[in-house]
Amino acid sequence: KQRIGKFEQANGGTLFLDEIGDMSLSAQAKVLRALQEGKITRVGGDKEISVDVRVIAATNKDLLKEVEDKNFRLDLYHRLGVILIHVPSLNDRKDDIPLLVEKFLQDIADDYGQAKKSIDKKAITALQQHNWTGNIRELRNVVER
């Protein structure tokens, strides 16, 4: 039985593609076709289905370097690159860490129905000195532990 894919589910709306820099070249070709022609074919199917989808994509990779290394399609890069928003890494925004930690502590307390825990200044300083290769996701995981 054929399943409805993400483009078909998002028809008439917006599809968020996270970590698009990790997508295989064959998957990139399918995304490009959906964007350029407005058509997809289900896995195992032969019928073309029209789709109208706006795509928002995110990556932690330097896509131009990935293009140079032949890991990312230049045509897809240009197709997606209508509006580029560069978000600096957490390592470039260490002053944001105290506010993010407070937000995460509140979110975690709300999620578990508990009182919000506090964190001392030494711990915040240690967090600010850490190299956050995983950015905000890594910080959230550390706070939750």
RAJO-V590831 format. One record per helix or strand of 3 or more residues. SS is the DSSP state (@ for helix, = for strand). FROM is the first residue (numbers start at 1). LEN is the number of residues. If there is no record, write none. Layout:
BEGIN
<<SS FROM LEN> <SS FROM LEN>>
END
This chain:
BEGIN
<<@ 6 4> <= 14 4> <@ 20 3> <@ 25 13> <= 39 3> <= 48 3> <= 54 4> <@ 63 6> <@ 74 7> <@ 90 3> <@ 94 19> <@ 121 9> <@ 135 10>>
END
